Amino acid sequence: MKRIRGTQDILPENIYKWQYLEQKIRQICSLYNFEEIRTPTFEATELFLRGIGDTTDVVTKEMYTFNDRGGRSITLRPENTAAVVRSYLENKMYVDNTTHKLFYIGSMFRYDRPQAGRYREFHQFGLEVLGSQDPYVDAEVIDLAVQFFKDLGLKELELHINSVGHVECRKVFHEKLIAFLEPKKDELCEDCNTRLYKNPLRVLDCKNTTCKRIIEGAPNIVDCLCDDCSEKFEKLKTYLDELGIEYIVDPLLVRGLDYYTNTAFEIMYEPLGAQSTICGGGRYDGLVNEIGGIQVPGIGMAIGMERLILALEQQNLFPEVKNENQVFIATVGEKARVKGVGIVKALRKQQIHAGTTMQEKSLKSLLKQADKEKYPFVVIIGEDELQKGKAILKNMETKEQKEIDFETLVEYIKETVK
C-alpha cells in the first residue's frame, strides 16, 4: 500500500517545522487579537457552489465531491472562507454587532497537478474578519501577513494589490473587457471561451501562455471603479504607506474565486518560480449575503503552509531542533530493567526527559544508542549495580562516571541536570 498521489506523510524528523510555524501563527494572531476557529473538513457541496462561484476552476475542476450514504452531496473543503462564513451565520455570531477576527489552520483538498509545494491535500493558515467595511481592516490583514513573514526572516517578497470593485463596477468592466477580447476569442483557450460571456473576469486569471499574451493591453479594472470603490482603494494605499508596507498595483490581479469585492492582494516569493504566491486574499462583502441572506462585510487571506515551508528551507530559516533528551537509563538483565523502569517514571515525574531501551541490548549497544539520541547523561544498571545498591551516572561529554545510591539517584540527577 502507498499513499495517494498528491498527499504526503509528515515524518517525525520534519514535524518540528510545522510545530514551529503553528507556534509563530498563534503568537502573531494573539498579538493582533485574532481568535481561532475550527470548522468541519467537509461541508455540503452547495456551500462552495454558492460561495466560490460555479465558473471557477476550483468548482469546475478541482473539488473532491461525493454522495454520502444519505444521498447528500458532500465536498472536502477546497478553501475555508465559505466554511467560516457558514459557521459565523449558523452560530449567530453576528448578533452582537461587533467585528469578529478569526484565524484557522487546517487541511484543504483540491484535485490539482501535484508539484513542489503543491499537493492535493494541502494546509492553510488563514484569517477572516467579519463585520467591518473600513479599509483599515484590509490594511491590518495585509500588515499581519507581511509582519508574519518578516518575523520568520523571509526576504525577496512582493506585495501585489488591486481593486475588483463591486458588482456595478464589474458590469462596466465586463463590457469593456468583452469588447477587447471578442476579436481575439478564437485564440483563447477552451476554458476562456466558455468564460468570456459568463464571467469574463476569470480570463484575466488564466494561466495559459497564449491567453496571458492576449490580455496584455486589456482594460484596467481600476479605471472602471465607482467613486466609492475608488476612494476605498486610495484609503487602503494610504494606510499601507503609513504602515511602511511597499506594494505594486497589479491591474491583472483578480484572484481565482468569484466572491471577491474591492481589495484583492497576493504576496509572492519569486524564488519559488511559477508557483510563487505564498499568500493571497481579499474582501468579500457579498459572500455572507450569498450564503445566509444577511449583509455582513468581510475580508480574509490564506497562506499555503507547504509553499511557506519550501521558502523557509531555501533560505535556511528554520531554527535548529532543540535536543530535549536528558537522561538515558541503560539496563542489562531483566532485574536491572525492572529497576530502570521505576527510575524512568520517577525522573519523568520531576519533568526530566528520560528514556530507556525498548529491547534487550548489550551495554555497548545501549551507550551507542544514547550517544546517537544525544542524551547528555546515562544511568547504567547491571547485576553488579543491583548488588551494590548503586547506579553509575555517566557524563557522555566528559566521560566521567560516578556511583550514586539508588535512594538518592533521582534527586542527584535533578540537581545535576539543572
C-alpha positions as CSV (number, residue, x, y, z in Angstrom):
1,M,0.0,0.0,0.0
2,K,1.2,3.5,-0.9
3,R,-0.1,7.0,0.0
4,I,-2.5,8.6,-2.5
5,R,-0.8,10.8,-5.2
6,G,-0.9,14.4,-4.1
7,T,-0.7,13.6,-0.4
8,Q,2.3,13.4,1.9
9,D,3.5,11.9,5.1
10,I,4.9,14.4,7.5
11,L,7.6,12.4,9.3
12,P,9.0,12.9,12.8
13,E,12.2,14.5,11.5
14,N,10.2,17.2,9.8
15,I,7.3,17.7,12.1
16,Y,9.2,20.3,14.1
17,K,8.9,22.7,11.1
18,W,5.1,22.5,11.2
19,Q,5.1,22.9,15.0
20,Y,7.4,25.9,14.7
21,L,5.1,27.6,12.2
22,E,2.0,26.9,14.2
23,Q,3.6,28.4,17.3
24,K,4.5,31.5,15.3
25,I,1.0,31.7,13.8
26,R,-0.6,31.6,17.3
27,Q,1.8,34.2,18.6
28,I,1.1,36.8,15.9
29,C,-2.7,36.1,15.8
30,S,-2.8,36.7,19.6
31,L,-0.8,40.0,19.1
32,Y,-3.3,41.2,16.5
33,N,-6.3,40.0,18.6
34,F,-7.5,37.1,16.3
35,E,-9.3,34.1,17.8
36,E,-9.0,30.5,16.5
37,I,-11.9,28.8,14.8
38,R,-12.1,25.2,13.6
39,T,-14.7,24.0,11.1
40,P,-15.5,20.5,9.7
41,T,-13.3,19.1,7.0
42,F,-16.3,18.5,4.7
43,E,-19.4,20.6,4.0
44,A,-22.5,20.5,1.9
45,T,-21.4,20.9,-1.8
46,E,-23.9,23.7,-2.2
47,L,-21.9,25.9,0.2
48,F,-19.0,26.0,-2.2
49,L,-21.1,26.3,-5.4
50,R,-22.8,29.4,-4.0
51,G,-19.8,30.8,-2.2
52,I,-16.9,30.3,-4.6
53,G,-18.7,30.5,-7.9
54,D,-19.7,27.8,-10.4
55,T,-17.4,29.2,-13.2
56,T,-14.2,29.0,-11.1
57,D,-11.5,26.3,-11.7
58,V,-11.9,25.3,-8.1
59,V,-15.6,24.3,-8.6
60,T,-15.5,23.1,-12.2
61,K,-12.2,21.0,-12.0
62,E,-10.7,20.7,-8.5
63,M,-13.3,19.8,-5.9
64,Y,-13.4,16.4,-4.2
65,T,-17.2,15.8,-4.2
66,F,-19.2,12.6,-3.4
67,N,-22.6,11.4,-2.3
68,D,-22.8,10.1,1.3
69,R,-24.9,7.2,2.3
70,G,-27.8,9.5,2.8
71,G,-27.6,10.7,-0.8
72,R,-26.3,14.1,0.2
73,S,-23.7,15.8,-2.0
74,I,-20.6,16.4,0.2
75,T,-17.3,18.2,-0.6
76,L,-14.0,18.1,1.1
77,R,-13.3,21.8,1.7
78,P,-11.2,23.3,-1.1
79,E,-10.8,26.5,0.9
80,N,-12.1,27.7,4.3
81,T,-13.6,31.1,3.9
82,A,-17.0,29.8,2.9
83,A,-17.0,27.3,5.8
84,V,-16.1,30.1,8.3
85,V,-18.9,32.3,7.0
86,R,-21.3,29.3,7.3
87,S,-20.2,28.8,10.9
88,Y,-20.5,32.6,11.6
89,L,-24.1,32.5,10.4
90,E,-25.2,29.2,11.8
91,N,-23.9,30.1,15.3
92,K,-25.3,33.6,15.1
93,M,-22.0,35.3,15.8
94,Y,-23.4,38.5,14.1
95,V,-26.0,39.3,16.8
96,D,-23.5,41.2,19.0
97,N,-22.9,43.7,16.1
98,T,-19.1,43.5,16.7
99,T,-16.2,42.8,14.3
100,H,-15.1,39.2,14.6
101,K,-11.4,38.5,13.9
102,L,-10.9,34.8,13.3
103,F,-8.0,32.5,12.2
104,Y,-7.6,28.9,11.3
105,I,-5.0,26.3,10.5
106,G,-6.1,23.1,8.6
107,S,-6.2,20.8,5.6
108,M,-7.8,21.7,2.3
109,F,-8.4,19.5,-0.7
110,R,-8.1,20.2,-4.5
111,Y,-7.7,17.8,-7.4
112,D,-4.7,19.7,-8.9
113,R,-1.5,18.6,-10.6
114,P,1.0,17.9,-7.8
115,Q,4.2,19.8,-7.9
116,A,6.8,21.3,-5.5
117,G,4.9,22.8,-2.6
118,R,1.5,22.0,-4.1
119,Y,-0.4,18.9,-3.0
120,R,-4.0,17.6,-3.4
121,E,-4.3,17.6,0.4
122,F,-2.6,20.9,1.5
123,H,-2.6,23.0,4.5
124,Q,-3.5,26.7,5.0
125,F,-3.2,29.3,7.7
126,G,-6.0,31.8,7.1
127,L,-7.6,34.9,8.6
128,E,-11.2,36.1,8.3
129,V,-12.6,39.5,9.6
130,L,-16.4,39.8,9.6
131,G,-18.3,42.9,10.4
132,S,-16.4,45.9,9.1
133,Q,-16.1,47.7,5.7
134,D,-13.3,50.0,6.9
135,P,-10.2,49.9,4.5
136,Y,-8.0,49.9,7.6
137,V,-9.2,46.3,8.3
138,D,-7.9,45.4,4.8
139,A,-4.6,47.1,5.7
140,E,-4.4,45.3,9.0
141,V,-4.9,41.8,7.4
142,I,-2.1,42.6,4.9
143,D,0.0,44.0,7.7
144,L,-0.3,40.8,9.8
145,A,0.7,38.7,6.8
146,V,3.7,40.9,6.0
147,Q,4.8,41.0,9.6
148,F,4.4,37.3,9.9
149,F,6.8,36.7,7.0
150,K,9.2,39.3,8.5
151,D,9.2,37.5,11.8
152,L,10.1,34.3,10.0
153,G,13.0,36.1,8.4
154,L,11.8,35.8,4.8
155,K,13.1,38.2,2.2
156,E,12.6,38.7,-1.6
157,L,8.8,39.2,-1.1
158,E,6.5,41.3,-3.3
159,L,3.0,42.5,-2.3
160,H,0.6,43.0,-5.3
161,I,-2.7,44.8,-4.7
162,N,-5.7,45.6,-6.9
163,S,-9.4,46.5,-6.5
164,V,-12.0,44.5,-8.3
165,G,-14.8,46.9,-7.3
166,H,-18.3,45.8,-6.6
167,V,-21.0,44.3,-8.8
168,E,-21.9,47.5,-10.7
169,C,-18.2,48.4,-11.3
170,R,-17.6,45.0,-12.7
171,K,-20.6,45.3,-15.1
172,V,-18.9,48.3,-16.7
173,F,-15.5,46.5,-16.8
174,H,-17.1,43.3,-18.2
175,E,-18.4,45.2,-21.2
176,K,-15.1,46.8,-21.9
177,L,-13.2,43.5,-21.4
178,I,-15.6,41.6,-23.7
179,A,-15.2,44.2,-26.4
180,F,-11.4,43.9,-26.1
181,L,-11.4,40.1,-26.2
182,E,-14.1,39.3,-28.8
183,P,-11.9,40.0,-31.8
184,K,-9.3,37.5,-30.3
185,K,-11.7,34.9,-28.9
186,D,-10.7,32.2,-31.5
187,E,-7.2,32.3,-30.0
188,L,-8.4,31.9,-26.4
189,C,-8.2,28.5,-24.7
190,E,-11.4,26.4,-24.4
191,D,-11.9,27.4,-20.8
192,C,-11.6,31.2,-21.5
193,N,-14.0,30.9,-24.5
194,T,-16.6,29.3,-22.1
195,R,-16.0,32.1,-19.5
196,L,-15.9,35.0,-21.9
197,Y,-19.6,35.9,-21.7
198,K,-20.5,34.2,-18.5
199,N,-17.6,35.5,-16.3
200,P,-15.0,37.4,-18.3
201,L,-13.0,38.4,-15.2
202,R,-11.8,34.8,-15.0
203,V,-10.0,35.2,-18.3
204,L,-7.5,37.6,-16.5
205,D,-6.7,34.7,-14.1
206,C,-6.0,32.1,-16.8
207,K,-2.5,30.5,-16.7
208,N,-2.5,29.6,-20.4
209,T,0.6,31.3,-22.1
210,T,-1.4,32.3,-25.1
211,C,-4.2,33.8,-23.0
212,K,-1.7,35.7,-21.0
213,R,-0.3,37.2,-24.1
214,I,-3.8,38.1,-25.4
215,I,-4.8,40.0,-22.3
216,E,-1.8,42.3,-22.5
217,G,-3.2,45.8,-23.0
218,A,-6.6,44.8,-21.7
219,P,-8.7,47.5,-20.0
220,N,-7.8,48.3,-16.4
221,I,-10.5,47.5,-13.8
222,V,-9.3,50.3,-11.6
223,D,-10.3,52.8,-14.3
224,C,-13.9,51.4,-14.1
225,L,-14.3,51.8,-10.3
226,C,-17.1,54.0,-9.0
227,D,-16.3,56.9,-6.7
228,D,-16.9,54.8,-3.5
229,C,-14.7,51.9,-4.6
230,S,-12.0,54.2,-5.9
231,E,-12.0,56.1,-2.6
232,K,-11.7,52.8,-0.6
233,F,-8.7,51.7,-2.7
234,E,-7.0,55.1,-2.2
235,K,-7.6,54.8,1.6
236,L,-6.1,51.3,1.6
237,K,-2.9,52.6,-0.2
238,T,-2.7,55.5,2.3
239,Y,-2.8,53.0,5.2
240,L,-0.2,50.8,3.6
241,D,2.0,53.8,3.1
242,E,1.6,54.8,6.8
243,L,2.4,51.2,7.8
244,G,5.6,51.3,5.7
245,I,4.5,48.4,3.5
246,E,5.7,48.5,-0.1
247,Y,3.3,47.3,-2.8
248,I,2.8,47.0,-6.5
249,V,-0.6,47.9,-8.0
250,D,-1.4,45.0,-10.4
251,P,-4.4,45.5,-12.7
252,L,-4.5,41.8,-13.7
253,L,-4.8,40.6,-10.1
254,V,-8.3,39.3,-9.7
255,R,-7.8,36.2,-7.6
256,G,-9.4,32.8,-8.5
257,L,-12.7,33.0,-6.6
258,D,-15.8,34.8,-7.5
259,Y,-16.7,36.2,-4.1
260,Y,-14.1,38.9,-4.0
261,T,-15.1,42.6,-4.0
262,N,-12.8,45.7,-3.8
263,T,-9.5,44.7,-2.3
264,A,-7.6,41.8,-3.8
265,F,-3.9,41.0,-2.9
266,E,-1.2,38.5,-3.2
267,I,2.3,38.2,-1.6
268,M,4.8,36.5,-3.8
269,Y,8.2,34.8,-3.1
270,E,9.8,34.9,-6.6
271,P,12.5,32.1,-5.9
272,L,9.6,29.6,-5.8
273,G,9.2,30.1,-9.6
274,A,5.9,29.6,-11.4
275,Q,4.0,28.9,-8.2
276,S,5.4,31.9,-6.3
277,T,2.3,33.1,-4.5
278,I,2.5,32.1,-0.8
279,C,-0.3,34.4,0.4
280,G,-3.5,35.6,-1.1
281,G,-6.7,37.2,-0.1
282,G,-9.2,40.0,-0.5
283,R,-12.5,41.5,0.5
284,Y,-15.8,39.6,0.1
285,D,-18.7,42.0,1.1
286,G,-21.3,39.9,-0.7
287,L,-20.4,36.4,0.4
288,V,-22.2,36.4,3.7
289,N,-25.4,37.6,2.0
290,E,-25.0,35.0,-0.7
291,I,-24.7,32.2,1.8
292,G,-27.0,33.4,4.6
293,G,-29.2,36.2,3.4
294,I,-27.8,39.0,5.6
295,Q,-25.5,41.8,4.7
296,V,-22.2,41.5,6.6
297,P,-18.9,42.7,5.1
298,G,-15.8,40.6,5.3
299,I,-12.1,40.2,4.3
300,G,-9.7,37.3,4.6
301,M,-6.4,35.8,3.4
302,A,-4.7,32.4,3.4
303,I,-1.1,31.3,3.4
304,G,-0.1,27.9,1.9
305,M,1.9,26.1,4.5
306,E,3.7,23.8,2.1
307,R,4.9,26.6,0.0
308,L,5.9,28.6,3.0
309,I,8.0,25.7,4.3
310,L,9.7,25.5,0.9
311,A,10.6,29.2,1.1
312,L,11.9,28.9,4.6
313,E,14.0,25.8,3.7
314,Q,15.5,27.7,0.7
315,Q,16.7,30.5,3.0
316,N,17.7,28.2,5.8
317,L,15.4,30.0,8.2
318,F,14.2,27.1,10.4
319,P,15.9,27.0,13.8
320,E,18.0,24.1,14.8
321,V,16.0,21.3,16.5
322,K,16.3,21.7,20.3
323,N,17.5,18.4,21.9
324,E,15.3,17.8,25.0
325,N,16.7,14.4,25.9
326,Q,18.4,14.5,29.3
327,V,18.9,11.1,30.9
328,F,19.0,7.6,29.3
329,I,18.6,4.5,31.5
330,A,20.8,1.7,30.2
331,T,20.0,-1.6,31.9
332,V,21.5,-5.1,31.4
333,G,19.4,-8.1,32.5
334,E,15.7,-8.5,33.4
335,K,16.0,-7.4,37.1
336,A,18.0,-4.3,36.1
337,R,15.4,-3.5,33.5
338,V,12.6,-3.6,36.1
339,K,14.6,-1.3,38.3
340,G,15.2,1.0,35.4
341,V,11.6,1.3,34.5
342,G,10.8,2.7,38.0
343,I,13.7,5.2,37.7
344,V,12.4,6.4,34.4
345,K,9.0,7.0,35.9
346,A,10.4,8.8,38.9
347,L,12.5,11.1,36.6
348,R,9.6,11.9,34.4
349,K,7.6,12.9,37.5
350,Q,10.3,15.5,38.1
351,Q,9.8,16.8,34.5
352,I,13.1,15.3,33.4
353,H,13.2,13.9,29.8
354,A,14.2,10.3,30.5
355,G,14.3,7.4,28.1
356,T,15.3,3.7,28.1
357,T,15.7,0.8,25.7
358,M,12.7,-1.0,24.3
359,Q,14.6,-4.2,23.7
360,E,17.5,-6.3,25.1
361,K,20.9,-5.0,24.1
362,S,24.5,-5.1,25.3
363,L,25.8,-2.2,27.3
364,K,28.0,-1.2,24.4
365,S,25.0,-1.0,22.1
366,L,23.0,0.9,24.7
367,L,25.7,3.6,25.0
368,K,25.8,3.9,21.3
369,Q,22.0,4.4,21.2
370,A,22.2,7.1,24.0
371,D,25.0,8.9,22.1
372,K,23.1,8.8,18.8
373,E,20.0,10.2,20.5
374,K,22.1,12.9,22.1
375,Y,21.5,12.1,25.8
376,P,24.0,14.1,27.9
377,F,23.7,11.6,30.8
378,V,23.4,7.8,31.1
379,V,22.4,5.8,34.1
380,I,24.0,2.3,34.0
381,I,22.4,-0.6,35.9
382,G,23.5,-4.2,35.7
383,E,23.8,-7.1,38.2
384,D,26.8,-5.5,39.9
385,E,25.0,-2.3,40.5
386,L,21.9,-4.1,41.9
387,Q,24.1,-5.9,44.4
388,K,25.8,-2.7,45.5
389,G,22.6,-0.7,45.6
390,K,24.2,1.9,43.5
391,A,23.8,3.0,39.8
392,I,26.6,4.5,37.6
393,L,25.9,8.0,36.3
394,K,27.9,8.7,33.2
395,N,28.5,12.2,31.6
396,M,28.6,11.5,27.9
397,E,30.6,14.6,27.1
398,T,33.4,14.3,29.7
399,K,33.1,10.5,30.0
400,E,33.2,10.9,33.8
401,Q,31.4,8.3,35.8
402,K,30.1,8.3,39.4
403,E,28.3,5.8,41.6
404,I,25.1,7.0,43.2
405,D,22.9,5.3,45.8
406,F,19.5,4.3,44.3
407,E,17.8,6.1,47.2
408,T,19.3,9.5,46.2
409,L,19.7,8.9,42.5
410,V,16.7,10.9,41.3
411,E,17.4,13.9,43.5
412,Y,21.0,13.9,42.5
413,I,20.1,13.7,38.8
414,K,17.6,16.5,39.2
415,E,20.3,18.8,40.6
416,T,22.9,17.7,38.1
417,V,20.7,18.2,35.1
418,K,19.8,21.8,36.3
